[in-house]
Amino acid sequence: MIRRTIQDYIMKFLFKGKVIILYGARRTGKTTLSKVILLRHRKKYLSFRS
């Protein structure tokens, strides 16, 4: 797994009562990054795709 530089930035603000939105081009690892971060904190990943 590639450690992304933004991961530390996201971790800094995670669970502070704010919303974090990841957006960008397709197939760039947004979902993977989300799942990796949430697994570290033993949280569930929810997707609202239909």
DOLO-246182 format. One record per residue: residue number from 1; residue in three letters; z, y, x negated of N, C-alpha, C in turn. Coordinates in nm, 3 decimals. Atoms other than C-alpha are relative to their C-alpha. Layout:
NODE,n,res,n.c3,n.c2,n.c1,ca.c3,ca.c2,ca.c1,c.c3,c.c2,c.c1
NODE,NUM,Ala,Z,Y,X,Z,Y,X,Z,Y,X $
...
This chain:
NODE,n,res,n.c3,n.c2,n.c1,ca.c3,ca.c2,ca.c1,c.c3,c.c2,c.c1
NODE,1,Met,0.000,-0.118,-0.084,0.000,0.000,0.000,0.000,0.124,-0.088 $
NODE,2,Ile,0.009,-0.126,0.074,-0.092,0.343,-0.128,0.105,0.095,0.055 $
NODE,3,Arg,-0.099,-0.099,-0.043,0.195,0.590,-0.117,-0.069,0.136,0.005 $
NODE,4,Arg,0.067,-0.129,-0.020,0.060,0.913,0.024,0.096,0.114,-0.030 $
NODE,5,Thr,-0.085,-0.114,0.036,0.190,1.249,-0.096,0.061,0.065,0.125 $
NODE,6,Ile,-0.054,-0.062,-0.122,0.237,1.367,0.262,0.117,-0.079,0.057 $
NODE,7,Gln,-0.108,0.085,-0.053,0.477,1.080,0.331,0.137,0.062,-0.027 $
NODE,8,Asp,-0.129,-0.064,0.032,0.766,1.257,0.155,0.023,0.123,0.086 $
NODE,9,Tyr,-0.009,-0.121,-0.083,0.692,1.577,0.348,0.037,-0.037,0.143 $
NODE,10,Ile,-0.030,0.045,-0.136,0.695,1.391,0.680,0.143,-0.050,0.009 $
NODE,11,Met,-0.136,0.054,0.001,1.018,1.210,0.590,0.104,0.112,0.002 $
NODE,12,Lys,-0.092,-0.114,0.008,1.183,1.546,0.520,0.029,0.058,0.139 $
NODE,13,Phe,-0.014,-0.061,-0.132,1.126,1.664,0.878,0.018,-0.100,0.114 $
NODE,14,Leu,-0.008,0.104,-0.102,1.149,1.334,1.063,0.140,-0.007,0.060 $
NODE,15,Phe,-0.125,0.016,-0.075,1.421,1.289,1.327,0.086,0.126,-0.003 $
NODE,16,Lys,-0.072,-0.127,-0.004,1.515,1.658,1.327,-0.015,0.068,0.136 $
NODE,17,Gly,0.016,-0.056,-0.134,1.439,1.706,1.697,-0.133,0.072,0.019 $
NODE,18,Lys,0.131,-0.063,-0.009,1.082,1.819,1.637,-0.108,-0.107,0.015 $
NODE,19,Val,0.115,0.089,-0.013,0.744,1.666,1.706,-0.085,0.010,-0.126 $
NODE,20,Ile,0.090,0.003,0.115,0.527,1.559,1.415,-0.131,-0.058,0.049 $
NODE,21,Ile,0.132,0.044,-0.045,0.157,1.531,1.489,-0.086,-0.030,-0.122 $
NODE,22,Leu,0.093,0.038,0.105,-0.077,1.343,1.258,-0.140,0.000,0.060 $
NODE,23,Tyr,0.137,0.001,-0.049,-0.442,1.420,1.311,-0.094,0.009,-0.118 $
NODE,24,Gly,0.099,-0.003,0.107,-0.756,1.388,1.108,-0.115,-0.092,0.033 $
NODE,25,Ala,0.120,0.083,-0.016,-1.075,1.194,1.060,0.038,-0.144,0.030 $
NODE,26,Arg,-0.021,0.141,-0.031,-1.111,0.838,1.178,0.014,-0.082,-0.127 $
NODE,27,Arg,-0.015,0.099,0.107,-1.002,0.550,0.955,0.050,0.058,-0.132 $
NODE,28,Thr,-0.057,-0.059,0.121,-0.799,0.759,0.712,0.144,-0.043,-0.025 $
NODE,29,Gly,-0.134,0.054,0.023,-0.466,0.576,0.753,0.110,0.066,0.078 $
NODE,30,Lys,-0.104,-0.068,-0.078,-0.283,0.785,1.012,0.093,-0.100,0.068 $
NODE,31,Thr,-0.081,0.101,-0.068,-0.164,0.483,1.211,0.081,-0.080,-0.101 $
NODE,32,Thr,-0.070,0.076,0.104,-0.075,0.287,0.898,0.117,0.081,-0.055 $
NODE,33,Leu,-0.106,-0.087,0.051,0.126,0.581,0.763,0.114,0.010,0.100 $
NODE,34,Ser,-0.103,-0.008,-0.105,0.311,0.616,1.095,0.083,-0.127,0.005 $
NODE,35,Lys,-0.070,0.128,-0.009,0.397,0.248,1.108,0.089,-0.025,-0.121 $
NODE,36,Val,-0.080,0.019,0.122,0.519,0.239,0.746,0.126,0.085,0.005 $
NODE,37,Ile,-0.116,-0.090,-0.007,0.747,0.538,0.797,0.100,-0.050,0.104 $
NODE,38,Leu,-0.090,0.045,-0.106,0.888,0.405,1.123,0.067,-0.133,-0.033 $
NODE,39,Leu,-0.061,0.127,0.042,0.948,0.058,0.979,0.117,0.023,-0.094 $
NODE,40,Arg,-0.109,-0.032,0.092,1.162,0.212,0.707,0.127,0.040,0.075 $
NODE,41,His,-0.113,-0.048,-0.079,1.384,0.362,0.977,0.033,-0.091,0.117 $
NODE,42,Arg,-0.022,0.101,-0.105,1.376,0.053,1.201,-0.023,0.059,0.139 $
NODE,43,Lys,0.040,-0.057,-0.129,1.206,0.245,1.483,-0.126,-0.070,0.047 $
NODE,44,Lys,0.118,0.062,-0.058,0.933,0.125,1.716,-0.116,0.098,0.001 $
NODE,45,Tyr,0.124,-0.078,-0.009,0.575,0.246,1.708,-0.055,-0.017,0.141 $
NODE,46,Leu,0.059,0.003,-0.133,0.439,0.336,2.051,-0.134,0.069,-0.004 $
NODE,47,Ser,0.133,-0.058,-0.008,0.074,0.401,2.117,-0.029,0.029,0.147 $
NODE,48,Phe,0.032,-0.038,-0.138,-0.046,0.582,2.429,-0.150,-0.010,0.026 $
NODE,49,Arg,0.141,0.023,-0.022,-0.404,0.466,2.398,-0.017,-0.094,0.119 $
NODE,50,Ser,0.025,0.088,-0.114,-0.554,0.301,2.701,-0.090,-0.116,-0.036 $
